[in-house]
Amino acid sequence: MPGPPLPRERTPRTEGRRFPLARPIAARTVFRPFIADTNRRAPSHTAASLAAQLRGLGLEEGQTILVHTSLRAIGRMKAGPATLMAALLTALGPRKGTVVVPTFTSSNSTTSRVYREAIRDLSGEAVDRYHDSMPAFEARTTPSIECGLFSEEVRTHRRSVRSDHPQTSFAAVGAQARRLMADHPRDHHLGLLSPLGKMVDSKAMVLLLGVGYDRCSAFHLAEYTYTEQPPTMLYRCKVSDAGKASWFQYSDVLLDDSDFALCGTDMERDVKVVSGMVGDANSRIFSMADAVQFAEQWFRAKRRRIEKG
């Protein structure tokens, strides 16, 4: 027999505290055009040409960068996602900077949009069989392909470290990877105890390559801090412990990325956002701390108004 209706989870497209600004918040959006060179006429972008554009956009040696990207928007690259990875590590400095990506998984969850769509027309017995077939999350082996090919490139890199959350993990390569990915509690998606909280404290930057603010996972951190009692829900997912699959249920903040695009657009009026081209992609870079603080204020004004009706 089918169980009671499931709560609606808006899976991410992937304690009251204020964060120090990495730079003055009254800045305006800056556009730094990249002057094309002969590499632009080549059949594909190279690591060297992309690294030059990334430096022109503002990447600096030793930074920690949270990357969201569309490889299609960047255009042809000599070795596909490996070319972008090499470009980022070159721009950040060999073994000095850190590249971070979301490696979110929803195929192991019974409270995700993917799950609701999959069982929508199934009978009770078919739903039970579907539950049995669902993969259990294992940080070392579970793919992150739903977050894109570049996410998989970082996850499978020989120096990659992945956090251990069964639904909203991150993977990182670089000097700070092990520290940033450590101790991600299973019952805490994207708040202060997650890699996002550590990245804010590390003055990380957010890099959007050919994607919009709707993909900016850093905004989720503000969902934990904009009010003392943010909305919560029950989550349920299948995990692997010592090779044995089991179900794990926990309560955490209700994640909702439906207004991230509007929040990001409004953010550009108050937060310094540097824009330019990387490959063929319109790209942006900005301080994660600034973005989280703005989103915290924005959610406090916009979401509380909706919540109060």
C-alpha positions as CSV (number, residue, x, y, z in Angstrom):
1,M,0.0,0.0,0.0
2,P,1.4,3.5,-0.8
3,G,2.3,5.5,2.2
4,P,1.1,9.0,3.2
5,P,1.8,11.9,0.8
6,L,5.5,12.9,0.7
7,P,6.6,16.4,1.6
8,R,7.8,18.5,-1.3
9,E,11.5,18.9,-1.5
10,R,13.1,21.4,-3.8
11,T,16.4,19.6,-4.4
12,P,19.2,22.1,-5.0
13,R,20.5,22.3,-8.6
14,T,22.4,20.1,-6.6
15,E,22.0,29.9,13.6
16,G,21.8,33.5,13.2
17,R,25.2,34.9,12.2
18,R,26.4,37.7,9.9
19,F,29.4,37.2,7.7
20,P,32.2,39.7,7.2
21,L,32.4,41.3,3.8
22,A,35.4,40.4,1.7
23,R,35.2,43.9,0.1
24,P,33.0,47.0,0.3
25,I,29.4,46.0,-0.6
26,A,28.6,49.3,-2.4
27,A,30.5,48.3,-5.5
28,R,28.9,48.0,-8.9
29,T,29.1,45.3,-11.6
30,V,32.3,45.5,-13.6
31,F,32.8,44.2,-17.1
32,R,36.3,43.3,-18.1
33,P,36.3,42.6,-21.8
34,F,38.9,40.0,-22.9
35,I,40.9,40.9,-26.0
36,A,40.7,38.0,-28.4
37,D,43.9,36.5,-29.7
38,T,44.8,33.8,-32.2
39,N,43.6,31.1,-29.8
40,R,40.0,32.3,-30.5
41,R,40.4,31.3,-34.1
42,A,41.6,27.8,-33.3
43,P,39.1,24.8,-33.6
44,S,39.1,24.5,-29.8
45,H,40.0,26.4,-26.6
46,T,43.2,25.4,-24.8
47,A,44.1,25.3,-21.1
48,A,46.5,28.2,-21.7
49,S,43.9,30.4,-23.5
50,L,41.2,29.7,-20.8
51,A,43.7,30.3,-18.0
52,A,44.5,33.7,-19.5
53,Q,40.8,34.6,-19.6
54,L,40.2,33.4,-16.1
55,R,43.1,35.6,-14.8
56,G,41.6,38.5,-16.8
57,L,38.3,37.9,-15.1
58,G,39.9,38.2,-11.7
59,L,41.1,34.7,-10.6
60,E,44.1,35.0,-8.3
61,E,46.8,32.6,-7.2
62,G,45.8,30.7,-4.0
63,Q,42.1,31.4,-4.1
64,T,39.4,28.9,-3.3
65,I,36.8,28.9,-6.1
66,L,33.3,27.3,-6.1
67,V,32.6,26.6,-9.8
68,H,29.3,26.2,-11.6
69,T,29.6,25.8,-15.3
70,S,28.1,24.9,-18.6
71,L,30.7,23.2,-20.8
72,R,28.5,23.7,-23.8
73,A,28.5,27.5,-23.2
74,I,32.3,27.6,-23.0
75,G,32.6,25.9,-26.4
76,R,34.9,23.3,-27.8
77,M,37.9,22.5,-25.7
78,K,41.0,20.5,-26.7
79,A,40.4,17.8,-24.0
80,G,36.9,18.6,-22.9
81,P,36.3,19.1,-19.2
82,A,40.0,18.2,-18.4
83,T,41.0,21.4,-20.3
84,L,38.9,23.5,-18.0
85,M,40.3,21.8,-15.0
86,A,43.9,22.4,-16.1
87,A,43.0,26.0,-16.9
88,L,41.6,26.6,-13.4
89,L,44.5,25.0,-11.6
90,T,47.0,27.0,-13.7
91,A,45.2,30.2,-13.0
92,L,45.0,29.5,-9.2
93,G,48.6,28.3,-9.0
94,P,49.9,24.7,-8.9
95,R,48.9,23.3,-5.5
96,K,48.1,26.7,-4.1
97,G,44.5,27.3,-5.0
98,T,41.4,25.1,-4.6
99,V,38.7,24.2,-7.1
100,V,35.3,23.1,-5.5
101,V,32.2,21.8,-7.3
102,P,28.8,20.5,-6.1
103,T,28.4,16.7,-6.5
104,F,24.8,16.5,-5.5
105,T,22.9,13.3,-5.8
106,S,19.1,12.8,-5.9
107,S,18.7,9.2,-7.2
108,N,19.1,7.8,-3.7
109,S,16.4,10.0,-2.2
110,T,12.7,9.4,-1.7
111,T,12.1,13.2,-1.1
112,S,13.5,14.6,-4.3
113,R,11.9,15.9,-7.4
114,V,13.6,13.1,-9.4
115,Y,12.0,10.5,-7.2
116,R,8.5,12.0,-7.3
117,E,8.6,12.1,-11.1
118,A,9.9,8.5,-11.3
119,I,7.1,7.0,-9.2
120,R,4.3,9.2,-10.3
121,D,2.5,6.5,-12.3
122,L,3.7,3.5,-10.5
123,S,1.6,1.0,-8.4
124,G,2.4,0.3,-4.8
125,E,4.3,-2.9,-5.7
126,A,6.2,-1.1,-8.4
127,V,7.2,1.6,-6.0
128,D,8.6,-1.1,-3.6
129,R,10.6,-2.6,-6.4
130,Y,11.9,0.9,-7.3
131,H,13.0,1.4,-3.7
132,D,15.0,-1.8,-3.8
133,S,16.7,-0.8,-7.0
134,M,17.7,2.7,-5.8
135,P,21.5,3.1,-5.3
136,A,23.0,3.7,-1.9
137,F,25.3,6.7,-1.6
138,E,29.0,6.0,-1.2
139,A,31.2,9.0,-1.3
140,R,34.1,7.3,-3.1
141,T,32.0,5.8,-5.9
142,T,28.6,7.4,-6.4
143,P,28.6,9.5,-9.6
144,S,27.7,13.1,-9.7
145,I,26.8,13.3,-13.4
146,E,23.5,15.0,-12.6
147,C,25.6,18.1,-11.7
148,G,27.4,17.9,-15.1
149,L,30.5,16.6,-16.7
150,F,32.8,19.1,-15.1
151,S,31.5,18.0,-11.6
152,E,32.5,14.4,-12.6
153,E,35.9,15.6,-13.8
154,V,36.6,17.1,-10.4
155,R,35.2,14.2,-8.5
156,T,37.3,11.6,-10.3
157,H,40.5,13.7,-10.3
158,R,43.4,11.8,-8.7
159,R,43.7,14.4,-5.9
160,S,40.0,14.9,-5.4
161,V,38.4,14.9,-1.9
162,R,34.6,14.6,-1.5
163,S,32.4,15.5,1.5
164,D,30.3,12.7,2.9
165,H,26.8,14.1,2.7
166,P,24.5,11.5,0.9
167,Q,22.5,14.2,-1.0
168,T,24.4,17.5,-1.1
169,S,28.1,16.6,-1.2
170,F,30.9,18.7,-2.7
171,A,34.2,17.6,-4.2
172,A,37.5,19.6,-4.2
173,V,41.0,19.6,-5.6
174,G,43.8,21.7,-4.3
175,A,45.5,23.0,-1.2
176,Q,42.4,23.4,1.0
177,A,40.5,20.4,-0.3
178,R,40.8,18.0,2.6
179,R,40.0,20.7,5.2
180,L,37.0,22.1,3.4
181,M,35.5,18.6,2.7
182,A,36.0,17.2,6.2
183,D,33.2,16.6,8.7
184,H,30.1,17.3,6.6
185,P,27.3,16.0,8.9
186,R,24.8,13.7,7.3
187,D,21.9,15.6,8.8
188,H,23.1,19.1,7.6
189,H,22.7,19.9,3.9
190,L,24.2,23.3,3.2
191,G,24.5,25.4,6.3
192,L,27.3,26.6,8.5
193,L,28.6,23.1,9.2
194,S,28.8,22.2,5.5
195,P,31.7,23.0,3.1
196,L,29.8,26.2,2.2
197,G,30.3,27.5,5.7
198,K,34.0,26.7,5.6
199,M,34.3,28.3,2.2
200,V,32.8,31.6,3.4
201,D,35.3,31.6,6.3
202,S,38.1,31.0,3.8
203,K,37.1,34.0,1.7
204,A,36.1,31.8,-1.3
205,M,34.9,33.2,-4.6
206,V,32.0,32.0,-6.7
207,L,32.6,31.4,-10.4
208,L,29.7,31.1,-12.8
209,L,30.8,30.0,-16.3
210,G,28.0,30.2,-18.8
211,V,25.2,29.7,-16.1
212,G,22.9,32.0,-14.2
213,Y,22.4,32.7,-10.6
214,D,19.7,30.0,-10.4
215,R,22.7,27.6,-10.2
216,C,24.5,29.5,-7.4
217,S,24.5,26.9,-4.5
218,A,26.1,29.5,-2.2
219,F,22.7,31.1,-1.7
220,H,21.5,28.0,0.1
221,L,23.7,29.0,3.1
222,A,21.6,32.1,3.6
223,E,18.5,29.9,3.9
224,Y,19.9,28.8,7.2
225,T,20.7,32.2,8.6
226,Y,18.0,34.7,7.3
227,T,15.7,33.8,10.1
228,E,16.0,32.2,13.5
229,Q,13.6,29.4,12.6
230,P,13.8,28.7,8.8
231,P,11.2,26.2,7.4
232,T,12.3,22.6,7.7
233,M,11.2,19.2,6.3
234,L,12.0,15.5,6.7
235,Y,14.5,14.0,4.2
236,R,15.0,10.4,3.5
237,C,17.8,8.7,1.4
238,K,19.6,5.4,1.0
239,V,23.2,5.3,2.2
240,S,26.0,2.7,2.3
241,D,27.8,1.9,5.6
242,A,30.6,-0.6,5.4
243,G,29.0,-1.9,2.2
244,K,25.6,-2.4,3.6
245,A,22.7,-0.3,2.3
246,S,20.2,1.3,4.8
247,W,17.7,4.2,4.9
248,F,18.6,7.4,6.7
249,Q,16.0,10.0,7.7
250,Y,16.6,13.4,9.1
251,S,15.1,16.9,9.5
252,D,16.9,19.9,8.0
253,V,16.1,23.3,6.4
254,L,13.8,23.2,3.4
255,L,16.0,24.0,0.4
256,D,14.3,26.2,-2.2
257,D,16.2,27.6,-5.2
258,S,13.2,28.9,-7.1
259,D,14.0,32.6,-6.4
260,F,17.8,32.4,-6.8
261,A,17.8,33.9,-10.2
262,L,15.9,37.0,-9.0
263,C,18.1,37.3,-5.9
264,G,21.2,37.2,-8.1
265,T,19.9,39.9,-10.4
266,D,19.1,42.2,-7.5
267,M,22.5,41.4,-6.0
268,E,24.4,43.0,-8.9
269,R,23.1,46.4,-7.8
270,D,24.9,46.2,-4.4
271,V,27.7,43.6,-4.7
272,K,30.8,43.7,-6.8
273,V,30.4,41.2,-9.6
274,V,33.1,41.0,-12.3
275,S,31.8,39.8,-15.7
276,G,33.6,38.8,-18.8
277,M,34.1,35.9,-21.3
278,V,35.7,32.6,-20.6
279,G,35.8,30.6,-23.8
280,D,32.5,31.5,-25.5
281,A,30.7,31.7,-22.1
282,N,29.4,34.9,-20.4
283,S,30.9,34.5,-16.9
284,R,30.8,36.1,-13.5
285,I,33.0,36.0,-10.4
286,F,32.1,37.4,-6.9
287,S,32.8,37.0,-3.2
288,M,30.9,34.2,-1.6
289,A,30.7,36.1,1.7
290,D,29.2,39.1,0.0
291,A,26.7,36.9,-1.9
292,V,25.6,35.1,1.2
293,Q,25.2,38.3,3.2
294,F,23.1,39.9,0.4
295,A,21.0,36.8,0.1
296,E,20.4,36.7,3.8
297,Q,19.1,40.3,3.7
298,W,17.1,39.6,0.5
299,F,15.4,36.5,1.9
300,R,14.6,38.3,5.1
301,A,12.8,40.9,3.1
302,K,11.2,38.8,0.3
303,R,10.6,35.4,1.8
304,R,9.3,36.6,5.2
305,R,6.7,38.7,3.4
306,I,5.5,35.6,1.5
307,E,5.6,33.4,4.7
308,K,3.5,35.9,6.6
309,G,1.0,35.9,3.7
